[in-house]
Amino acid sequence: MINILRKNQKALWIVIAFLCVPFVFYFSNSNIGAIGNDRFGTIYGRSVPVLEFQRNARLFNLARDLGMFTFLQDMVAGADSQEEAYSDFTWNRLILRHEADRLGIKAPPQEVVKVVKGLRAFQGQNGFDIARYNEFTQTALPAMGFTDAQIEELAADQLTLERLKELIGTGVQIPEAESKDNYERAHGRLDVGVVRLRTEDVAKDINITEEDVSKYYEGRKAELNTEEKRQVSFVSFGLSEEQKKLAGKERVEVLQKLADRANDFSQALLEPGADFNQVAAKFELPVQATGNFTKIAPDPLLSLNPQLTPAAFRLTPQDPNTDPMQVTDSFYVLHLNGVEAAQPLTLDEARPQIMTALKEQRSREFLATAGATVAQKLRESLKSGAPLEAAAQQAGYPLEKIPPFTLSDPPARRMEADKPPQPEAPDLQMVKGKISEMNPGEVSEFLPTESGGVVAILEKRDQPAPEGYAAGKDSFNSRFLQNKQEIAFHEWLRERRRDAGVKAQTAPGAANAAG
């Protein structure tokens, strides 16, 4: 579709189309061949193979590189990790396309072109920059095993998503009373006090006995091990300093030659009796060797790129070599030299780890109990008519008054480049989230924080000036309506996933599926 922007580049695209085929194999996860027939899960009664999941994971990365952040946020809003994001993107994209077909939604070609030309990755000083587009499609896409067709595919998905959200949000309305109430809650000035409990105050009174340590050790002996250590050798195929300055077709050709050489090296390792060091010598490649390292503490030679250490820990004595892996402008092939297996820790070896775990566990328990007690005492004292400061004293803790604020106040930001952000009360954003639905005089439950926890008391809520609502009603309602429509969409998507019968399985190498 976007080829209409490049009428005179047919010869170049023949080259790119040719390159896409080998690059699919060069830059995919090294264990694709082994798991290609495995199932990632089922949806609408059909199996979803791991290869389909891996393609969607690469599409996720492509959308990220294109700057399609709003689209990704809608598609993976509930994800807590990269692996969950890849998984949610796969399922939600399949549902998106299924529902679009059911409802007859199709992205018009001219609208797809408009979205592509508006992508952040292709913007220059004066808007859409064809040079940036060409550079991206000629260098980044082949490395992912994609062509410009996948850019258009994602652009069409974004348009489909927008159309579905529009249809779902059509019935969402905001009654006047609800609008006014939410405006007053968002813009009313709040006086809030907190009672703060700190972990260090609790931890100093915790006593861990030898019996506690022994009991913990016996109950978790199977989990208390040293870390597995590994040692690898590797060779790399990289651009020279002069080659790094190349762009466009010339850069693609050099990368292709590097990929071909890395593939030839990898194929040579498959010969019977092949020795990694001897093959490297034949290719005139220097071999670098790591020391012993763990997953948590990678060797310095591998720590510059997050792909290398996980790849080293996927190797086995039976399959000791990785396929060529692209790391920026270089290709790496790793060879497993040795494995120092995890060993069970003795009680004495595990003691420091156990002491730390028990202290953290007891601290959380003591804080939760103390926090619940403080909250209950505050409620009882306030109910009996005691002033807030006196109620806090009766609960055994000092009261901390937070400077007045509104829920609509933005988080503290750097106002000037050479000055730090304006100071903000600790844990203010968490407190805001909890007291948003509270009424004056109410006490929150105990809220765990990084440093311990707080109990918040909403002392007073001042109503905003009536003329403020009249002046800001339209813009407020627009944002409020958008939020309600977002909620409606995600509720709809949750129902569609349930109706689709999504059943996920753990895909081998899922966390590294994007290659």
N, C-alpha and C positions, 0 to 999 in steps of 0.2 A: 504493500500500500504506500509506504513512505518512499518507495522507489521513484515516485513522481518528482521527488525533490532532487534526484540525481540522475538526470536523463543520459548523461554521457559517461557513465562509469560501468558499463556492462562488463568490460574485460576484467576490471578489478573484482567485481562480484563473482565472476567465475572462479577466480583464485580463492576468494573467501569461502565460497560454497564448498570448494574442494578441501579447504583446511578444516572445516567444521567436522568432517567425518573422523579424521584421526584424533582431533582434540577431545572429542567425546570420551575416548578411551584413555587419553593421556591424563586428563584432569579429573576423572571420576574416582570415587573411593576405591582403594585397591582390592576390596573384597566384594566388589559388585558381582563378579562372575560366580562367586560362591553362593551369593544369596539372591541371585536374580529371580529364582523361582519361589522364594519365600513370600509369605503373605504379610503385608503390613496390617491388614485388617479387612473388614467387610463394610459395605454400605449399599443400601438398596438391594440387598441380597446377593451382591456380587463381590468377589475377592478383589482387593487392591494390592497388587504386588509391590514389593519393596522398591523396584525400579521406578514405579510411578510416584511413590513417595519421594524418592531421591530427586526426580525431575522437578517436583513441586518445591522441594527445598532449595534447589538452584534458582527456580523462578522467584522464590522469596528473596534470595540474595540479590537477584537482578533488580527486583522492585526497590530494594533498599538502596542499591547503587544508583538507581535512576532518581532517587529522592521522592518516591511515592509513599511518604510516611503516613499521610492521612488514610490512604487505602489500606496500608498494613495495620494501622491501629484498629481499623474497623474489623479486619480479618482475624486478628489475634489478640483482641482486647484482654482476654482473661489469662494469657500465658504468663507463667512465672519464670520460664527458662527458655534458652534457645531451642532445646529439643521440643518443648511444648509448643513454641511458636511455629516450628516447622510442621508439627503434627496438626495443630489447629488450622494452619494455612491450607494444608492438604485437604482436610475434611470440609472446611468451610468453602473452599474453592469448588469442590465437587458439588456441594449443595447449591452454591450460587449458580452454577451452570445448569444443574438439573431444574431448578426453579425457573430460571430464565427460559429454558426450552418449554416448560409447562405453561408459562404465561405468555409465550410468544415474544419475549423481549430480545431484540437484536440491536447491536451497536451499529449505527450508520457509519459507513466508511469515512465520510467527510469529518464526522465527529472524532473518529479514531485518530485521524491525521492531526486534528486540532489538539487532542490530548497529548500526542507524541511531541508536537512542536512546543507544547507548554511545559514539558518535563524539566525539572530543575537541572538535571545533568547537561542539558543542551542549551542552557541560556548563556548568552554573551552580553556585552554592553548594550546592544540594541535588540534584545529579545532572542529569538531562536537563532542559533549559530550553526550553520551547516557543517563548518569545519569540526566543531566539537562532536556533532552527530557522527560524522564520518570516522573520526578518530576512535570514538567509543565502539562503533559497530565493526571496525576493522581490527581492533586490538582486544577489547574486553570480551566481546561476545564469543569469538572463537574459543577463548580459554574456558568458557562455560559450556561449550558444546551447543551454542545457540546461534541464531541469525537474527536479522532485524524483525523477522516474523514474530519472535517471542516478545519483542517490545510492543508490537501491535496487539499481540494476544493479551498482555497485561493491561494495555490501554483500554481494550474492549471490556475486560473484566471490571475495570474501574467504572466505566460508563454503565455497565450492567448493575453494579453495586449501587451506584447513585440512583438509577431508575427504580430499583427495588426499594431502597430506603424512602424514596419519594412516595411510592405507592403505599408502603406500610405506614408512613407518617401522615397520610392524608386525613385519617380519622382522628388524629391527635389534636385536641383543643385545650385551651386554657380558660376556664371560667374566670370571670372578673374577681370573684372573692379569693380564689386560689392565687391569682396573679398578685393581688394586693398583699395578701398574707406573706407570700414568698419574698416580695420586694421588701417588706418591713423587716423580715427576718434577715435578709441579706445586707440591708443598709442600716439597720438599727444599731446604735452604739451599745456595746456590751461591757459591763463591769464583771470581771471574772477573777476569782481567787483560786489558788491551787495549794494543796498540801503535797509536798514532794518527799518521796521516800528514796533513799540512795542505797545502792547495792553495797558500797563499802561500809556503810553504817551497820548493815545487817550481817555482812560476811565476817566482821571481826568477832562476833559472838558465836560463830558456828564452830562446834567441836566435832572433829571427825575421829572416831575411835578405831583402834586396830581391828575390832570386830566388824565395823562398817566396811573397812577396806577389804578384809578377807571375804565377807559376804558378797560384795560387789564383784570381786575377782572370780569367785566360784560361779556366780550367775552369768558372767560375761566372758568367761575364759576363752571361748572360741573366737571372740571378736578382738581380743587383745593380742595383737601380733606386731612384729616389726613390719616396716614397709618393704614391699618387694623392690629390689634394685635391679637395674639393667645396665648393660654396656653395649654401645653400638659403634659401628664404623659407618662412614658415609662418603659419597662423592657428590659433587655438585657441578652443574652445567649452567654457567651464567654469562650474561652479556659483558663485554668489555666496556670500559668507560666511554669509548667512542660510540659503540653500538647503542648505549643507553640514550644517546642524543637523537637517535633515529626516530621517525614517526611514520604513520600511515603504512603503505604497502611495504616499504623497506624494513620497517620494524617487524611486521608480520612475517616476512620471509626469513629474517634472522631467527625469530622465535620458533618458526617451523623447523629450521635446521637444528636448533638446540633440542627441540622435542624429538626429532628423528634420531639424533645422536643418543639422547637419553633412552629412547625406546630400543635402539640397537644394543646399548649396554645392558638393559633389562633382559632382552632376549638372550644375550650371551650367557647371562646368569642361569638360564633355564637348561643349558646344555648339561648332560650327565657329567657329574664330577667337577662341575665348575667351581672355582675358588674365587671369592669376592676380590681378594687382593691381587690375584693373578690376572683376573679380567680387567681390573682397574689399571694395572701396569700395561696390559696390552692396549688399552685405550689412552694410555699416557695421562691418566688422571691421578692427582694426589689424593690419598686416602686420609681422612681425619678420623680420629678415634676419641670417644668420650671416656670419662671416668665413670664410676658407678653413680647412678642417679635414681631418683624416685619420681613419681608423678607430681608430688607436691614440690619437690626441689629439683627441677630439671638441670641438666648439665648446661654450663654457660654457652657451649657451642650450639645447643638446641633451643635455648630460651628466647632467642630473638624472634621466633615465629611459633604461634600456638599450635600449628598443625603437627610439628615434628615429634614432640614428646608423646602425644596420644598415638601417633603412628608407630613409634618405637614399642609401645606397650601392646600393640595388636600383633606384633611378630611372634612367631613360635619357632622352636627348633626344626619343625617339619616344614615351615614356610618362613624362612629367615630374612627374606628380602622384600622391601616395599616395591610397588610399581613407581614410576617417576611421579613425583609430586611437584606441582608448580608453587613456588614461593616468590611472589612479586615477579622479578625478571629472571629467576633461576629455576632449575629443576634439581630435585634431590632424590637420591636413591639410598635408603638406609639398609644396613645389614646387622642382624643380631649377633653380637659376639658372645654374650653370656647372660644368664639370669641367676640372681641370688634370691631364692624364694623367701617369702615371708615366713618368719619363725615365731612360734608361740613365745610370749613374754613370760618370764617368771614373775612371781608375786612382787619381788623386790624391784625388778625392772619396770613393772607396770605401776608401781606405787605412785610416782609423781603424776602420771596420767589419771589414775583413779582419784587421787586427792583433788585434782582440778575439777574432774567431772562431778564428784560428790559435792564440792563447795558450790559449783554453779547450780546444781540441782537443788540443794538445800536453800541457797539464796533465793531462787525463784519461788520455792514453796513458802519460805518465810515471808518474802515480799508480798505474795498473793494473799496470805493469811492476814498479815499486818495491814495491807491495803484495804481488804474487805472490812476489817475491824474499824479502821479509821473512817471509812465511808459510812458505816452504820452509826458510829458515835456522832459524826457530824449531822446526820439526818435527825437523830434523836434530840440533839442539842438545839438545832435550828427549829425543830417542831415545838420545842418547849419555849421558844421565844428568845433564846440566847443570841447576842450579836455574833456575827461571823467570826471575828477575831477570838472571842471567848470560846466559841464552839471548837475552833482549831486547838486552842490551848487545852481544853478538856479532852480532846482526842490525843494530846501528847505531842503535837507537832506545831511548828510555826506556820503562820499563814503567809503565802507569797502573793501579793497583788500584781496582776498583769496590767500594764498600761491599757486604758480603754481602746477598743478596736471594733471593727465591723467584720462580718464574715466575708464581705466583698473586698476587703483590703488584700492587695497582692502580697505574695511572700517578699521578704526583704531582698532587694536587688542592689547591685552596684550602681550608684547614681552617676559617678564619674569614674573614668578609666583609672585614675591614679589614687582613688580613695576606696576603702573597703565598703562592703554593703552596710546599710543601716542595721544596727543591732536589733535582734528579735528575741523575744522571750523563748527560753528553751522549750522545745516540744509544742510550740504554739499551733502548728498546723494540725497536729494530732488532737490537741484540745479543741480547736475549731470544729473538727469533724464530729466530736462527741457532743459538744454543747449546742450544735446547730438546731436540734429538735427539743432542747430542754427549755423549761420555763423558769422564770426567776424564783430563787429559793431552792431549786432542785440540786441534788448532789449526784455526780456521776459515779459509776463503779470504778474500781481501781484500774488504771490504764498502764500496762507495762511499757516501759521505755528503755532505750539503750543504756541509760545510767541507773535505772531502777524502776520508778513508776510514779504516777501522780493521781490524785483525786481532785477533780475540778468542781467548783461551785459557781453556778451562775447567780451573781448577786443582783444584777439589775439589767434590764434591756430598755433603752430609750428609743422611742419611735422616731423614725426620720421625719423631716418636715414634709407635710402633705404636698406642698408644691413640687418637691423632688420627685414624687411618684408621677405626678401629672407630666412633668418635663421628661422624665426618663422612662416612662411606661413602654413606649414602642420598642426602644432598643433592649430593655430588660426582657420584655415578652418574647422578642425575637431569639435571644439567647436561651431563655427558659424553654421555649417551644423546641428549639434545636436539641436541648438536653433531653427533653421528654421523647422526642423522636428517636434519638440515639438509644434510649432505654427500650423503646418499643421495638426497634430493629433487633437489638440483641436478645430480647425475649423471644421474638419471632425466630431468630436463628437457633436459639436453644431448642425450641419446639421442633423445628425442621430437622435438627440433628437427632433428636429422639425418634421422630417419625421415620428417619432414614435408617434407623437401626445401626448407628455407628458402633462398631466394636473394634477397638484398636488392640494390636498386639505390639510387643516390644520388638522393634526392628533391629536386627544386628547392625551395629555401627550407626544407629540413628542419629546420635549427636554429631557425627561427622559426615552425615549423608550428603551434605552439599559439596563435599570434595574440597 
